[in-house]
Amino acid sequence: MNLSIIIPVLDEAAGIEAALTALAPYRTRGCELIVVDGGSRDGTPVLASPLADRVLTAPRGRAAQMNAGAAVARGNVLLFLHADTKLPANADALLRDGLAHSGRIWGRFDVRFDHDGIMPLIAAMMNLRSRLTGITTGDQAIFVTRTAFHAIGGFPAQPLMEDIALSSRIRRISRPANIRACVTTSARRWQKQGVLRTVFLMWRLRLAYFLGADPAHLARQYGYADR
């Protein structure tokens, strides 16, 4: 199995070097590391270049950026990783075994946050919901075979809920491989906006999305501003 790790970024200068340095062991083991910038103004691409195999520029938006990375990836398995999410040390072996033993074509990791308090409970709820429904969020580091990814047309061109849309499409073909080892993601947005406020916001936005609301309208409610 050849693995390509694809990271969409936007103004991540404060943490991109640490994030990519943590992935250096994967490159040593032959994994490809692709960073896709969405128009950073803080020098993120320059900082990323020495630490990645490829640094691309694509239209802003995680879906567009991840699709651009997938289009040039050489691996037969694609792993989509947020810049503020850290993989477990042996994630490549875990997902390889998860796909091989389950016969699945995609999957995700359990998630935990880098903060205590109520965050472990929220992570446990996210993991349980994902396990029961087969719906996965980007914080859980979605991975998928390149063949399956291209067969479903990649991420849909929408500014929010692209992870929900992708997993909704692909679960019709295969349930995900659920890896219990945890990725660790930042709680910075939750802390900035307030944990309970963020929980209720995400519930409301997800319900509105399933009821047919325009993702662009939901993205503005979530806080994505046009540049």
Buried (B, 14 or more C-beta within 10 A) or exposed (E): BEBBBBBBBBBBBEBBBEBBEEBEEBBEEEBBBBBBBBBBEEEBBEBBEEBBBBBBBBEBBBBBBBBBBBBBBEBEBBBBBBBBBBBBEBBBEBBBBBBEEBEBBBBBBBBBBEBEEBBEEBBEEBBEEBBEEBBBBBBBBBBBBBEBBBBBEBBBBBBBBBBBBBBBBBBEEBBBBBBEBBBBBBBEEBBEEEBEEBBEBBEEBBEBBEEEBEBEBBBBEBEBEEE
